[in-house]
Amino acid sequence: MAVQVTLIPGDGIGPSISAATVRILEAAGADIAWDTQVAGMAAVAKFGDPIPDATLASIKRTGVALKGPLETPVGEGFRSINVALRKTFDLYANVRPAYSIVPGGRYKDLDIVMIRENTEGLYIGIEHYIKIGDDPRAAAESVALITRHGSERICRYAFEYAVVHKRRKVTLVHKANVLKFSQGLFLDSGRALAKEYAGRVEFEERIVDAMAMSLVLSPERFDVIVTTNLFGDILSDQISGLVGGLGLAPGANIGLHGAIFEAVHGTAPDIAGKGIANPGALILAGSMLLDHLGQPDRALRVRRALEGVIKEGRTVTRDLGGTASTDEFTDAIIARL
Ligand code: NAD
């Protein structure tokens, strides 16, 4: 029986790269019944709300979604899309795999998975100004909340990911030398789990500043990386730069009550409607979705077909140095499938 999956085509280039991804997953034999819902500006136009209740209800029902990029409306009175999704479904793990596909890139043979804590740290939104004398905004304070529960579950996710995907090593990235309490708690949680997984998964620790340098000098040394929210945000973009940029960077938000697969990039307003966007990142996110649904053979076929078209280099989009349209690139992948 077909698996139900919520599809949110998104804004800007979203509808065209979503259509491309759906075609490819279907060509790979994925048995999915899509429940199409709106979010972002498309939802504001239709319902006056960027994340309508019907969309949340659909994800609650299916437990899994493929999401195109969304434009977050500027201005007060709108719910933040990402916060609503993360809170509703407790999407605590942000998983971003990055591996070398494009030939002739600066780095060869990279295969790194960044696992970022998605719900805690400096991004929880506890911030306020402090009045001193006459100045109501003389200082500002942001709280970085780290809990043992949050640290343990993301570190366990990273070790389990390593075991399931036959990965060699987990590198925990922190700044516990300075932030001894919050980052120290995260590091302690990782160290305790490392003992539990000893003999199955190697473990190492890196201070975030040194890690940023190592990722540029010798990124091939890294395998699975786990870190807190802010560091993960920064390092995952750095890592996507190492393998050729945003056009090939997928991401998954995984939680206890749902999983949402997306491209890391945004709506690309500068090229929206021109039919030239690279659907690669969302296709790779679609492949992660197939893995999640327990269809690893189809997931691998999708990745191999995409890699084949990119390596051949004849029918690729402009960001990859070619002249192909979104549809031509998609057709070439389907032909390989
Ligand atoms: P962006 O990622 O949309 O674009 C950055 C640059 O990369 C642009 O030059 C764009 O043309 C190019 N680019 C991005 N994706 C591409 C693709 N698939 N193929 C070819 N070129 C591509 O970032 P931005 O311009 O900072 O943001 C635009 C909008 O997207 C904003 O409203 C932002 O809030 C939103 N956004 C949404 C998400 C999301 O929904 N997950 C993520 C990031 C940004």
Residues whose N, C-alpha, C, O or C-beta is under 5 A from the ligand:
A	BS01	NAD	G68 P69 L70 E71 T72 L246 G247 A263 V264 H265 G266 T267 A268 P269 D270 I271 A277 N278 P279 D319
